[in-house]
Amino acid sequence: MAAPIALVDCNNFYASCERVFQPALRGKPVVVLSNNDGCVIARSNEAKALGIGMGDPWHLNEAKFEKAGVIVRSSNYTLYGDMSARVMRTLSEFSSRLEVYSIDEAFLDLSGFERDLQSHGRELRRTVLQWTGIPVSVGIAPTKLLAKVANRVAKKSPASGGVLSLMSAEAQTSALATLELTDLWGVAARLAKRLNEIGITTPLELRNADARFIRERLGVVGERIVLELQGTPCLRLEQVAPDRKSIVCSRSFGRAVQQRQEMEQAVATYAARAAEKMRRQRLATPALVVFILTNRFKPTDPQYTAQQLVQLPVATADTGRLIRAARWGLSKIWKDGFRYKKAGVMLLDLGPAAQVQPDLFHQPDDDRSRARMAALDALNERFGRDTVCFATSGLKRGWKLRASLISGRYTTKWDELLRV
């Protein structure tokens, strides 16, 4: 039998993070909005019960939410990221083999705990709640896909207490019988339609299908889904995340940008943020793309979208060099007379910074550059983002994201610590 795998998923993660430091929100409908307070991206169970849907626009529902007593918060990604790190550190106490799958999900290898998986799952759930304040659901199964199924059923079934093991074939059959095809991990509407066309309409029918037949019709991805449903692991735990090949930093503006100077500030800021993320992974980039666009949801405004690829003489992780390249790229695509809604910088073809090769005329980042960037990152990490920044990023930044309902960064800013 395959070793048990647990999927631990934080319940309504963003809303749960808001509740950790604001106990008055518990038991009340809570929603979290997207960038610029645009639409709903997270809901508590109480908000779901009111019929609030993912993607509901805030500006069209403000009066409705207020009447229903819904508490609204702007996205607070600094808080959510730190709380995620705390949850993952707690999970690492329960297994030395852990794959952080997303900001609120992780897979754990539970080899050695086969005798009492339910009790181990309950202890894990209780500990995460006690140490971090975040409620989680735990699904246990012999494959990743079945662990996803177990987690989904555990989350929906109050009788499970938030923990469900599907190590037996009987338990797997019972769980799959309660789901639709599109409830399965990896089966979206398009794939479900193709499955329907060959006579497969339920998860149980998919599990019982011949894997080779599915491969002939749907390729290797479909075959892996069938094998995983049958209890044969096809997706291993990835304990070390592979190096990223690109990094994007892009934001919608809090208001339309019409002046080139403001756009230069935004592009410089995004280049600096992307460079900071890149250096954390000890990578460097030989090229970047700058892009700008107007608001397509305002068809009465003149529309314009453009991007510019900038090849660097040699790969770099120096923020100054990247800002200079990004501003040059912007100069090639900027046009006056438009109301720009969004801009971004994408770093391409990332590779290890220690392996950058010079050419006849250009050298990679030298010791002074690396020391300067290390000091910049250390100061911003200790005292807060943009404590030290390049002047071209601007100071006032009136174009920044709107976040009028944001909560405190209780775990990362000294002046925003919780007061009791």
HELIX and SHEET records of a PDB file:
HELIX    1   1 PHE A   13  VAL A   20  1                                   8    
HELIX    2   2 PRO A   23  LEU A   25  5                                   3    
HELIX    3   3 ASN A   35  ASP A   37  5                                   3    
HELIX    4   4 ASN A   45  ALA A   49  1                                   5    
HELIX    5   5 TRP A   58  ALA A   68  1                                  11    
HELIX    6   6 TYR A   77  LEU A   91  1                                  15    
HELIX    7   7 GLU A  114  ASP A  116  5                                   3    
HELIX    8   8 LEU A  117  THR A  132  1                                  16    
HELIX    9   9 LYS A  144  LYS A  156  1                                  13    
HELIX   10  10 PRO A  158  SER A  160  5                                   3    
HELIX   11  11 ALA A  169  LEU A  176  1                                   8    
HELIX   12  12 LEU A  181  ASP A  183  5                                   3    
HELIX   13  13 ALA A  189  GLU A  197  1                                   9    
HELIX   14  14 PRO A  203  ARG A  207  1                                   5    
HELIX   15  15 ALA A  211  LEU A  229  1                                  19    
HELIX   16  16 ARG A  260  ARG A  280  1                                  21    
HELIX   17  17 THR A  319  ILE A  333  1                                  15    
HELIX   18  18 ALA A  353  GLN A  355  5                                   3    
HELIX   19  19 ASP A  367  PHE A  383  1                                  17    
HELIX   20  20 ALA A  391  SER A  393  5                                   3    
HELIX   21  21 TRP A  414  GLU A  416  5                                   3    
SHEET    1   A 5 LEU A  98  SER A 102  0                                        
SHEET    2   A 5 GLU A 105  ASP A 109 -1                                        
SHEET    3   A 5 ILE A   5  CYS A  10 -1                                        
SHEET    4   A 5 VAL A 136  ALA A 141 -1                                        
SHEET    5   A 5 VAL A 163  SER A 165  1                                        
SHEET    1   B 3 VAL A  40  ARG A  43  0                                        
SHEET    2   B 3 VAL A  30  LEU A  33 -1                                        
SHEET    3   B 3 ILE A  71  ARG A  73  1                                        
SHEET    1   C 4 ILE A 247  VAL A 257  0                                        
SHEET    2   C 4 TYR A 340  LEU A 348 -1                                        
SHEET    3   C 4 LEU A 283  THR A 294 -1                                        
SHEET    4   C 4 THR A 305  THR A 316 -1                                        
SHEET    1   D 4 ILE A 247  VAL A 257  0                                        
SHEET    2   D 4 TYR A 340  LEU A 348 -1                                        
SHEET    3   D 4 LEU A 283  THR A 294 -1                                        
SHEET    4   D 4 GLY A 351  PRO A 352 -1                                        
END                                                                             
